Amino acid sequence: MNGRINKKDVKIMLLMTVIYLAIALFYLGNMEAPATGWKPEQLNEIFEVDFGKEVHIDKILLFGGLGDAWGCFGSLEIEALKDGKFEPYSFLDMKSVFKWHYTTDAVTTSKLRFATRYLRTDKEKDQNMFYKAEYREIGFFDGDTQITDFSVKSLARTPGVELMFDEQSLVPDRPTVLNGTYFDEIYFPRTALEQLEKRDIIYENTHPPLGKTIIALGIKLFGMNPFGWRIMGTLFGAALIPLMYIMAKRFFKDSFWAFFCAFLMMFDFMHFAQTRLATIDSYTVFFVMLMFYFMLDYYDAMAYERGFFKSLVPLLLCGVTLGLGGATKWIALYGAFGLAVLFFMSRGYEYSAFNNQLNIRIKEESTPKNYKSKALNGWLGKYFYLTCLFCILFFIVIPAVIYVLSFIPISYQQGNKSLLQYVLSTIEHMFNYHKGVTEPHPYSSPWYEWPLNLRPIFYYKGNLLPDGWGASIASFGNPLVFWGGLIAFVITLTLLFSSIFKREKTLEGTKLLWFPIIGYLSQYLPWVVAPRKLTFIYHYFSCVPFLILMLGILFRYLESHQIITRRATTIFLVIAAALFVIYYPVLSGIEVPRIYLDILRILPGWDW
């Protein structure tokens, strides 16, 4: 057995990825959204909508665009014509962009008058710049019937009011996950669009830009719509499955256990929910897995057998992916300590193996007295000291260069600063921001709760649904992966210490057991001391691949010691997939009877 990928492995990975994509792309998002709109230049801009007769209106929907200010938020005050004069009727507050806002205030009238106003909250702040919004489309409803027979009269000083009514076919009957942003999508897709349009102000500036640049690629290909801003994250999420397979095949050197690990990744709840949300976590975890895979390739081989320059290739690739990960989100850099530990451990293991090989050769052959010392010194000079010098290039210089270059898409913002000065100033800003994130959040959770899966983060709740129906999206772990993974972590530690004392040479022996433990702890322990106090369970996402590897270790150990059979392992996988099917409505946002969502709450913190 070896860790190389063969044709059978390729077929398995391809089949799993295609199946996953079929699931992940379903109900991902619409491929169209209102694209034109009106941008008032000042407050109290007025326009009227004349229905030509009295109509009953019980719902008005408004889709917001980007606008011309940093906040881009605004409000429309609505008056209805009654008894020959306009009287206050309702408000449409637009507190986020690329999302349908609504009012369900009912009125019977023949004419409505709209005026641009401040948001009704935090008025002092709004008066500075928060009213310069873009109103892209408005729709009127009587029950489930859209009212499309009306005319528009502009009393506004800014032209273009008619652009709010030119895409009526795109007005939905209610806001859903399919037709607008949700949760942190209010930050990242709009920032990706701002990068594409080279706007003066970038809204989301608390993370490096590479993740938003990748999102922008999807927008450029498919447009500024839910599918466009989610597709790249979904594709990266799909890529995690073959990547998990490749890593596990390299680790276990067995196709079944590679399949075992990829299958668990395929049906993990957090993996599914997190990669279909247009944030940057899909890309971060992808790069984290890649950099640890390349380090595994170096760690689990003998450099002197490969040859010096060939042995440097995985280290180079590891450093490149470390840089890409850090240029997406800083949590990838947490893994640098784990990579360093694995590197130096690999040198220790290899030195010991090389020394033992020399001892055997000396016993079997007649060699000069100084042969061993010369050989060891030669190894140290090439495979330790010189390799360490290359590592300075690979793990410090190259990642730093990649990080700086990732700012090129927004370098037009640097002003009089050099690119390096601009990047350094953003690092200070990002650190101070995350250090200052202390405000309470209803779905936040501390680091010690994440492995127990106690508090999912609630991303989406359906609005205007029929009575008795609900829709939700929550991010949390498949219980078998999280709870089973926690048990596997403890067992793996036990096996590790046992193997140290027994000096075992099997897979359950010392060297390989260190890999998932160090990878896991390097991504998890920094949160114990991180300056950011407001944390969420999705920060645990980068730990999931290592939990899965340790589950593979546990089940392989149980099988090899005849504690369980392959049938039991298969049943475990079937249950993991069944749980995914059962909880699919909570992960995807599809509409189901509310009672079904309530039944799925098996822990007090599972609130959706």
C-alpha positions as CSV (number, residue, x, y, z in Angstrom):
1,M,0.0,0.0,0.0
2,N,1.1,3.6,-0.7
3,G,-0.3,7.0,-0.6
4,R,-0.3,7.6,-4.4
5,I,-3.6,8.3,-6.1
6,N,-4.6,5.7,-8.7
7,K,-7.3,5.5,-11.3
8,K,-9.7,3.9,-8.9
9,D,-9.2,6.8,-6.5
10,V,-9.8,9.4,-9.2
11,K,-13.1,7.7,-10.1
12,I,-14.2,7.7,-6.4
13,M,-13.3,11.3,-5.9
14,L,-15.0,12.4,-9.1
15,L,-18.2,10.5,-8.3
16,M,-18.3,11.9,-4.7
17,T,-17.6,15.5,-6.0
18,V,-20.3,15.3,-8.7
19,I,-22.9,14.0,-6.1
20,Y,-22.0,16.7,-3.7
21,L,-22.2,19.4,-6.3
22,A,-25.6,18.2,-7.3
23,I,-26.7,18.6,-3.7
24,A,-24.9,21.9,-3.0
25,L,-25.9,23.7,-6.2
26,F,-29.6,22.9,-5.6
27,Y,-31.3,25.8,-3.9
28,L,-28.1,27.8,-3.9
29,G,-29.5,31.1,-5.3
30,N,-31.1,32.8,-8.2
31,M,-29.1,33.8,-11.2
32,E,-30.9,37.0,-11.7
33,A,-31.4,40.1,-9.4
34,P,-32.4,43.7,-10.1
35,A,-29.5,45.4,-11.7
36,T,-30.7,49.0,-12.3
37,G,-31.9,51.5,-9.8
38,W,-32.3,55.1,-8.6
39,K,-29.7,57.0,-6.6
40,P,-31.1,60.1,-5.0
41,E,-28.6,62.8,-4.3
42,Q,-30.3,64.3,-1.3
43,L,-33.1,63.9,1.2
44,N,-36.7,64.6,0.6
45,E,-36.7,63.5,-3.0
46,I,-40.3,62.6,-3.9
47,F,-42.1,60.4,-6.4
48,E,-45.6,59.1,-6.7
49,V,-47.1,55.8,-7.9
50,D,-50.6,56.1,-9.4
51,F,-52.6,52.9,-9.7
52,G,-55.4,54.6,-11.6
53,K,-58.0,53.1,-9.3
54,E,-58.3,52.1,-5.7
55,V,-56.3,49.0,-4.9
56,H,-55.7,47.0,-1.7
57,I,-52.0,46.7,-0.8
58,D,-50.8,44.5,2.0
59,K,-47.1,44.1,1.1
60,I,-44.4,46.2,-0.6
61,L,-41.0,44.9,-1.3
62,L,-37.8,46.9,-2.0
63,F,-34.5,45.7,-3.3
64,G,-31.5,47.8,-2.4
65,G,-28.3,48.3,-4.3
66,L,-24.9,49.7,-3.5
67,G,-25.4,53.4,-3.5
68,D,-22.6,56.0,-3.5
69,A,-21.8,56.2,0.2
70,W,-20.0,54.0,2.7
71,G,-23.2,53.0,4.5
72,C,-25.5,53.1,1.5
73,F,-28.5,52.7,3.8
74,G,-31.7,54.7,3.6
75,S,-35.4,54.8,4.1
76,L,-38.5,55.6,2.1
77,E,-41.3,57.3,3.9
78,I,-44.6,56.3,2.3
79,E,-47.9,58.3,2.3
80,A,-51.2,57.0,0.9
81,L,-53.9,59.1,-0.8
82,K,-57.0,59.1,1.3
83,D,-60.0,61.5,0.9
84,G,-58.0,63.7,-1.5
85,K,-54.9,64.1,0.7
86,F,-51.8,62.2,1.4
87,E,-51.5,60.7,4.9
88,P,-48.7,58.8,6.6
89,Y,-48.8,55.1,5.7
90,S,-45.5,53.2,6.2
91,F,-41.8,53.1,6.0
92,L,-39.3,51.0,4.0
93,D,-36.0,50.9,5.9
94,M,-33.1,49.6,3.9
95,K,-30.5,48.6,6.4
96,S,-28.5,46.3,4.1
97,V,-27.9,45.9,0.4
98,F,-28.7,43.3,-2.3
99,K,-31.6,42.1,-0.2
100,W,-35.4,42.5,-0.3
101,H,-36.8,44.7,2.4
102,Y,-40.5,44.8,3.0
103,T,-43.5,46.3,4.8
104,T,-46.7,44.4,5.5
105,D,-48.7,47.4,6.5
106,A,-52.1,47.3,4.7
107,V,-53.8,50.1,2.9
108,T,-56.5,50.8,0.3
109,T,-55.6,53.7,-2.0
110,S,-55.2,54.8,-5.5
111,K,-51.9,56.6,-5.1
112,L,-48.8,56.4,-3.0
113,R,-46.2,59.0,-2.4
114,F,-42.6,58.1,-1.5
115,A,-39.9,60.4,0.0
116,T,-36.3,59.7,0.8
117,R,-35.6,59.9,4.5
118,Y,-33.0,58.9,7.1
119,L,-33.1,55.5,8.7
120,R,-35.3,55.7,11.7
121,T,-32.5,54.6,14.0
122,D,-29.3,56.3,14.9
123,K,-30.3,59.5,13.1
124,E,-27.3,61.5,14.1
125,K,-25.1,59.0,12.3
126,D,-27.4,58.7,9.4
127,Q,-27.4,62.4,8.7
128,N,-23.7,62.3,7.8
129,M,-23.8,59.9,4.9
130,F,-26.2,57.0,5.4
131,Y,-29.1,58.1,3.2
132,K,-27.3,58.0,-0.2
133,A,-28.8,54.6,-1.0
134,E,-29.6,52.9,-4.3
135,Y,-33.2,51.8,-4.7
136,R,-33.2,49.1,-7.4
137,E,-36.7,47.7,-7.5
138,I,-40.1,48.1,-5.7
139,G,-43.0,45.6,-6.0
140,F,-46.6,45.9,-4.7
141,F,-48.8,43.0,-3.7
142,D,-52.4,42.3,-2.9
143,G,-52.2,39.0,-1.1
144,D,-50.1,36.8,-3.4
145,T,-51.0,38.8,-6.5
146,Q,-48.4,41.3,-7.7
147,I,-49.8,44.7,-8.8
148,T,-48.1,45.7,-12.0
149,D,-50.6,48.2,-13.5
150,F,-49.5,51.6,-12.4
151,S,-47.7,54.8,-13.5
152,V,-44.9,56.7,-11.9
153,K,-44.6,60.5,-11.6
154,S,-41.3,61.9,-10.4
155,L,-41.2,65.0,-8.3
156,A,-37.6,64.3,-7.4
157,R,-34.7,66.6,-8.3
158,T,-32.6,63.5,-9.2
159,P,-33.7,61.8,-12.4
160,G,-34.0,58.1,-12.9
161,V,-36.9,57.2,-10.6
162,E,-38.4,54.9,-13.3
163,L,-35.4,52.6,-12.9
164,M,-37.0,51.3,-9.8
165,F,-39.9,49.8,-11.8
166,D,-38.2,48.4,-14.9
167,E,-37.5,44.8,-13.7
168,Q,-40.9,43.9,-12.2
169,S,-40.6,40.3,-13.3
170,L,-37.7,39.9,-10.8
171,V,-39.8,40.9,-7.8
172,P,-40.4,37.8,-5.7
173,D,-43.5,37.2,-3.6
174,R,-41.3,37.2,-0.4
175,P,-37.7,37.5,0.6
176,T,-35.8,34.1,0.7
177,V,-32.3,32.9,0.8
178,L,-32.6,32.5,-3.0
179,N,-33.1,36.1,-3.8
180,G,-30.9,38.2,-1.5
181,T,-28.0,38.3,1.0
182,Y,-28.2,36.9,4.4
183,F,-26.0,37.2,7.5
184,D,-22.4,38.2,6.7
185,E,-23.2,38.3,3.0
186,I,-24.1,41.9,3.6
187,Y,-20.3,42.5,3.9
188,F,-18.4,40.3,1.5
189,P,-20.3,40.2,-1.9
190,R,-20.7,44.0,-1.8
191,T,-17.0,44.4,-1.0
192,A,-16.2,42.1,-3.9
193,L,-18.3,44.3,-6.2
194,E,-16.6,47.4,-4.9
195,Q,-13.2,45.9,-5.7
196,L,-14.4,45.1,-9.2
197,E,-15.7,48.6,-9.7
198,K,-12.6,50.1,-8.0
199,R,-14.7,52.2,-5.6
200,D,-13.1,54.7,-3.4
201,I,-14.4,53.1,-0.2
202,I,-14.2,49.4,0.5
203,Y,-16.8,48.3,3.0
204,E,-15.3,45.1,4.5
205,N,-11.7,45.9,5.4
206,T,-11.3,43.7,8.5
207,H,-9.8,40.7,6.6
208,P,-7.2,40.5,3.8
209,P,-8.6,41.0,0.3
210,L,-7.9,37.6,-1.4
211,G,-11.2,36.0,-0.3
212,K,-13.2,38.9,-1.7
213,T,-11.2,38.8,-4.9
214,I,-12.2,35.1,-5.4
215,I,-15.9,36.0,-4.7
216,A,-15.5,38.8,-7.3
217,L,-14.5,36.2,-9.9
218,G,-17.9,34.5,-9.4
219,I,-19.7,37.9,-9.7
220,K,-17.7,38.7,-12.8
221,L,-18.7,35.4,-14.4
222,F,-22.4,35.2,-13.3
223,G,-23.4,38.7,-12.3
224,M,-24.3,40.4,-9.0
225,N,-26.9,37.9,-8.0
226,P,-27.1,35.3,-5.2
227,F,-25.7,32.5,-7.5
228,G,-22.8,34.7,-8.6
229,W,-21.6,35.7,-5.2
230,R,-22.0,32.2,-3.7
231,I,-20.7,29.9,-6.6
232,M,-17.0,30.2,-5.8
233,G,-17.4,29.3,-2.2
234,T,-19.5,26.4,-3.2
235,L,-16.9,25.2,-5.7
236,F,-14.2,25.5,-3.1
237,G,-16.4,23.6,-0.7
238,A,-16.8,20.8,-3.2
239,A,-13.0,20.8,-3.7
240,L,-12.6,20.1,0.0
241,I,-14.0,16.6,-0.6
242,P,-11.3,15.3,-3.1
243,L,-8.7,17.2,-1.0
244,M,-9.8,15.4,2.1
245,Y,-9.5,12.1,0.1
246,I,-6.0,12.9,-1.1
247,M,-4.8,13.9,2.4
248,A,-6.3,10.8,3.9
249,K,-4.9,8.6,1.2
250,R,-1.4,10.1,1.9
251,F,-1.9,9.6,5.6
252,F,-3.5,6.1,5.7
253,K,-2.1,4.8,2.4
254,D,-5.4,3.0,1.9
255,S,-8.3,3.9,-0.4
256,F,-11.1,2.8,1.9
257,W,-9.9,5.1,4.7
258,A,-9.5,7.9,2.2
259,F,-13.1,7.3,1.2
260,F,-14.1,7.2,4.9
261,C,-12.7,10.6,5.6
262,A,-13.9,12.2,2.3
263,F,-17.4,10.8,3.0
264,L,-17.5,12.4,6.5
265,M,-16.4,15.7,5.0
266,M,-19.1,15.4,2.3
267,F,-21.8,15.1,4.9
268,D,-20.6,17.4,7.7
269,F,-23.1,20.1,8.5
270,M,-20.7,22.9,8.9
271,H,-18.9,22.2,5.7
272,F,-22.2,22.4,3.8
273,A,-23.7,25.5,5.4
274,Q,-20.4,27.4,5.6
275,T,-19.3,26.9,2.0
276,R,-22.7,27.9,0.6
277,L,-22.6,31.2,2.4
278,A,-20.7,34.0,0.5
279,T,-18.0,34.6,3.2
280,I,-14.3,33.8,3.0
281,D,-14.2,30.6,5.2
282,S,-14.4,28.2,2.2
283,Y,-11.2,29.5,0.8
284,T,-9.4,29.7,4.1
285,V,-10.1,26.1,5.0
286,F,-9.1,25.0,1.5
287,F,-5.7,26.6,1.8
288,V,-5.3,25.3,5.4
289,M,-5.9,21.8,4.2
290,L,-3.5,22.2,1.3
291,M,-0.7,23.6,3.4
292,F,-1.0,20.7,5.9
293,Y,-1.2,18.2,3.1
294,F,2.1,19.4,1.6
295,M,3.7,19.3,5.1
296,L,2.3,15.8,5.5
297,D,4.0,14.8,2.2
298,Y,7.3,16.1,3.5
299,Y,6.8,14.9,7.1
300,D,6.0,11.3,6.1
301,A,9.0,10.8,3.7
302,M,12.7,10.7,3.9
303,A,14.3,13.8,2.3
304,Y,17.6,12.0,1.7
305,E,15.8,9.3,-0.3
306,R,14.0,11.8,-2.5
307,G,17.0,14.0,-3.1
308,F,17.6,17.5,-1.8
309,F,15.8,19.6,-4.4
310,K,12.9,17.2,-4.8
311,S,12.5,17.2,-1.0
312,L,12.1,21.0,-1.1
313,V,9.1,21.0,-3.5
314,P,6.4,20.1,-0.8
315,L,7.9,22.7,1.5
316,L,7.7,25.4,-1.2
317,L,4.1,24.5,-2.0
318,C,3.3,24.5,1.7
319,G,4.7,28.0,2.1
320,V,2.8,29.2,-1.0
321,T,-0.5,27.9,0.3
322,L,0.3,29.3,3.8
323,G,0.6,32.7,2.1
324,L,-2.6,32.2,0.1
325,G,-4.5,31.2,3.3
326,G,-3.1,34.2,5.3
327,A,-4.1,36.5,2.4
328,T,-7.6,35.2,2.8
329,K,-8.1,35.1,6.6
330,W,-5.5,35.4,9.4
331,I,-6.7,32.1,11.0
332,A,-4.7,30.3,8.3
333,L,-1.5,31.8,9.9
334,Y,-2.4,30.1,13.1
335,G,-1.3,26.9,11.4
336,A,2.2,28.2,10.9
337,F,3.3,27.1,14.4
338,G,1.9,23.6,13.7
339,L,3.8,23.5,10.4
340,A,7.0,24.5,12.1
341,V,6.6,21.8,14.8
342,L,6.0,19.1,12.2
343,F,9.0,20.3,10.2
344,F,11.4,20.1,13.1
345,M,9.9,16.8,14.2
346,S,10.4,15.4,10.7
347,R,14.1,16.4,10.9
348,G,14.5,14.6,14.2
349,Y,12.8,11.5,13.0
350,E,14.8,11.5,9.8
351,Y,18.1,12.0,11.6
352,S,17.3,9.1,13.8
353,A,16.4,6.9,10.8
354,F,19.5,7.9,8.9
355,N,21.7,7.2,11.9
356,N,20.1,3.7,12.3
357,Q,20.7,3.1,8.6
358,L,24.4,4.0,9.1
359,N,24.7,1.7,12.0
360,I,23.3,-1.2,10.0
361,R,25.7,-0.5,7.1
362,I,28.7,-0.3,9.5
363,K,27.8,-3.6,11.0
364,E,27.3,-5.3,7.6
365,E,30.2,-3.7,5.7
366,S,33.8,-2.7,6.5
367,T,33.8,1.1,6.6
368,P,36.4,3.7,7.6
369,K,36.2,4.9,11.2
370,N,35.1,8.4,10.3
371,Y,32.4,7.2,7.8
372,K,29.5,7.7,10.2
373,S,30.5,11.2,11.4
374,K,31.1,12.4,7.9
375,A,27.7,11.0,6.7
376,L,25.8,12.5,9.6
377,N,27.6,15.9,9.1
378,G,26.7,15.8,5.5
379,W,23.1,15.1,6.3
380,L,23.0,17.9,8.8
381,G,24.5,20.4,6.4
382,K,22.1,19.6,3.5
383,Y,18.9,18.2,5.0
384,F,18.8,20.4,8.1
385,Y,20.8,23.6,8.0
386,L,20.5,24.3,4.3
387,T,16.8,23.2,4.3
388,C,16.2,25.6,7.2
389,L,17.6,28.4,5.1
390,F,15.3,27.6,2.3
391,C,12.4,27.5,4.8
392,I,13.1,31.1,5.6
393,L,12.3,31.8,2.0
394,F,9.4,29.4,1.8
395,F,7.6,30.2,5.1
396,I,8.5,33.9,5.7
397,V,9.5,35.7,2.5
398,I,7.1,34.0,0.0
399,P,4.0,34.2,2.3
400,A,4.8,37.8,3.0
401,V,5.1,38.6,-0.7
402,I,1.8,36.8,-1.5
403,Y,0.1,38.7,1.3
404,V,1.3,42.0,0.0
405,L,0.5,41.2,-3.6
406,S,-3.1,40.2,-2.6
407,F,-3.7,43.9,-2.0
408,I,-3.0,44.8,-5.7
409,P,-6.8,44.6,-6.6
410,I,-7.4,47.4,-4.0
411,S,-4.1,49.2,-4.4
412,Y,-5.8,52.2,-5.9
413,Q,-6.8,53.0,-2.3
414,Q,-3.3,53.4,-1.1
415,G,-3.1,57.1,-1.9
416,N,0.4,58.5,-1.3
417,K,1.5,55.4,0.6
418,S,3.6,52.7,-1.0
419,L,1.9,49.3,-1.3
420,L,3.9,48.0,1.6
421,Q,3.0,51.0,3.8
422,Y,-0.6,50.6,2.9
423,V,-0.6,46.9,3.8
424,L,1.1,47.6,7.1
425,S,-1.5,50.2,8.0
426,T,-4.3,47.7,7.1
427,I,-2.7,45.1,9.4
428,E,-2.9,47.5,12.3
429,H,-6.5,48.4,11.5
430,M,-7.5,44.7,11.3
431,F,-5.8,43.8,14.6
432,N,-7.4,46.7,16.4
433,Y,-10.8,45.8,14.9
434,H,-10.8,42.2,16.0
435,K,-9.3,43.1,19.4
436,G,-12.2,45.5,19.9
437,V,-15.0,43.1,18.9
438,T,-16.6,42.6,22.3
439,E,-20.3,43.5,21.8
440,P,-22.6,40.5,22.8
441,H,-24.2,38.5,20.0
442,P,-27.1,36.1,20.6
443,Y,-25.3,33.3,18.7
444,S,-21.8,33.8,19.8
445,S,-20.0,30.9,21.7
446,P,-16.7,30.6,23.5
447,W,-14.0,28.3,22.2
448,Y,-14.6,25.6,24.8
449,E,-18.1,25.0,23.6
450,W,-17.3,24.4,19.9
451,P,-16.2,20.7,20.2
452,L,-19.4,19.9,22.1
453,N,-21.5,21.5,19.3
454,L,-23.5,23.3,21.9
455,R,-24.3,26.6,20.2
456,P,-24.9,26.7,16.4
457,I,-24.7,30.1,14.7
458,F,-28.1,31.0,13.2
459,Y,-27.7,32.6,9.7
460,Y,-31.1,32.8,8.2
461,K,-34.8,32.8,9.1
462,G,-37.6,32.7,6.5
463,N,-39.9,35.7,6.4
464,L,-43.5,36.1,5.3
465,L,-44.0,32.3,5.2
466,P,-47.5,30.7,5.4
467,D,-48.7,29.9,8.9
468,G,-47.1,26.8,10.2
469,W,-44.1,26.9,7.9
470,G,-40.5,27.8,8.6
471,A,-37.1,28.1,6.9
472,S,-33.7,28.3,8.6
473,I,-30.0,28.1,8.1
474,A,-27.6,27.2,10.9
475,S,-24.0,26.4,11.0
476,F,-22.9,23.6,13.3
477,G,-21.3,20.2,13.1
478,N,-22.6,16.8,12.2
479,P,-22.9,15.3,15.7
480,L,-21.0,12.1,14.6
481,V,-18.1,14.3,13.3
482,F,-18.0,16.7,16.2
483,W,-18.8,14.4,19.2
484,G,-17.2,11.4,17.6
485,G,-14.2,13.5,16.6
486,L,-13.8,14.7,20.2
487,I,-13.7,11.1,21.4
488,A,-11.3,10.2,18.5
489,F,-9.0,13.1,19.7
490,V,-8.8,11.6,23.2
491,I,-8.2,8.1,21.8
492,T,-5.6,9.3,19.4
493,L,-3.8,11.0,22.2
494,T,-4.0,7.8,24.2
495,L,-2.6,5.8,21.3
496,L,0.1,8.3,20.9
497,F,1.4,8.2,24.4
498,S,1.0,4.4,24.4
499,S,3.0,4.1,21.2
500,I,5.7,6.3,22.6
501,F,6.3,3.9,25.6
502,K,5.8,0.8,23.4
503,R,7.9,2.2,20.5
504,E,5.4,0.8,18.0
505,K,6.1,1.2,14.3
506,T,2.6,0.7,12.9
507,L,0.2,3.4,11.7
508,E,-0.9,3.8,15.3
509,G,2.8,4.4,16.1
510,T,4.3,7.7,17.2
511,K,5.2,9.6,14.0
512,L,2.0,9.7,12.1
513,L,-0.2,10.1,15.1
514,W,1.4,13.5,15.8
515,F,0.2,14.9,12.5
516,P,-3.6,15.3,13.1
517,I,-3.1,16.2,16.7
518,I,-0.7,19.0,15.9
519,G,-2.8,20.2,13.0
520,Y,-5.9,20.3,15.2
521,L,-4.3,22.0,18.1
522,S,-2.6,24.6,15.9
523,Q,-6.0,25.7,14.6
524,Y,-7.9,25.4,17.9
525,L,-5.6,26.5,20.7
526,P,-4.9,30.1,19.4
527,W,-8.5,30.9,20.1
528,V,-7.9,30.3,23.8
529,V,-5.6,33.3,23.8
530,A,-6.9,35.3,20.8
531,P,-7.5,39.0,21.5
532,R,-10.9,38.8,19.9
533,K,-13.5,38.0,22.6
534,L,-16.6,37.6,20.4
535,T,-16.3,34.3,18.7
536,F,-18.6,31.8,16.9
537,I,-18.6,28.1,16.3
538,Y,-17.7,28.6,12.6
539,H,-14.2,29.5,13.8
540,Y,-13.9,25.8,14.5
541,F,-14.3,25.0,10.8
542,S,-10.6,24.7,10.1
543,C,-10.3,22.0,12.8
544,V,-12.8,19.7,11.1
545,P,-10.4,18.0,8.6
546,F,-8.2,16.9,11.6
547,L,-11.2,15.6,13.5
548,I,-12.1,13.5,10.5
549,L,-8.5,12.2,10.2
550,M,-8.6,11.2,13.9
551,L,-12.0,9.5,13.4
552,G,-10.3,7.5,10.7
553,I,-7.5,6.6,13.1
554,L,-10.0,5.5,15.7
555,F,-12.1,3.3,13.4
556,R,-9.0,1.8,11.7
557,Y,-7.6,0.9,15.1
558,L,-10.9,-0.6,16.3
559,E,-11.1,-2.7,13.1
560,S,-7.4,-3.8,13.2
561,H,-7.8,-5.0,16.7
562,Q,-11.1,-6.8,15.8
563,I,-13.1,-4.7,18.3
564,I,-15.6,-3.8,15.5
565,T,-16.1,-5.1,12.0
566,R,-16.2,-3.2,8.7
567,R,-20.0,-3.5,8.9
568,A,-20.0,-1.3,12.0
569,T,-17.8,1.3,10.2
570,T,-20.2,1.3,7.3
571,I,-23.1,1.8,9.6
572,F,-21.4,4.8,11.1
573,L,-21.0,6.3,7.7
574,V,-24.7,5.6,6.8
575,I,-25.8,7.3,10.1
576,A,-23.7,10.3,9.3
577,A,-25.3,10.6,5.8
578,A,-28.8,10.0,7.3
579,L,-28.3,12.8,9.8
580,F,-27.3,15.1,7.0
581,V,-30.5,14.2,5.1
582,I,-32.6,14.7,8.3
583,Y,-31.0,18.1,9.1
584,Y,-30.8,19.3,5.5
585,P,-33.7,21.8,5.9
586,V,-31.7,23.5,8.7
587,L,-28.6,23.7,6.6
588,S,-30.1,24.8,3.3
589,G,-33.0,27.2,4.1
590,I,-35.7,25.2,2.2
591,E,-39.2,25.8,3.5
592,V,-40.7,23.0,5.6
593,P,-43.4,22.7,8.3
594,R,-42.3,24.6,11.4
595,I,-42.9,21.6,13.6
596,Y,-40.2,19.7,11.7
597,L,-37.6,22.3,12.6
598,D,-38.7,22.2,16.2
599,I,-38.3,18.5,16.4
600,L,-34.6,18.8,15.3
601,R,-33.7,20.9,18.4
602,I,-32.2,18.2,20.5
603,L,-30.1,20.5,22.6
604,P,-31.2,23.8,24.4
605,G,-28.7,25.9,22.3
606,W,-29.9,24.5,19.0
607,D,-32.1,27.5,18.4
608,W,-33.3,28.2,14.9
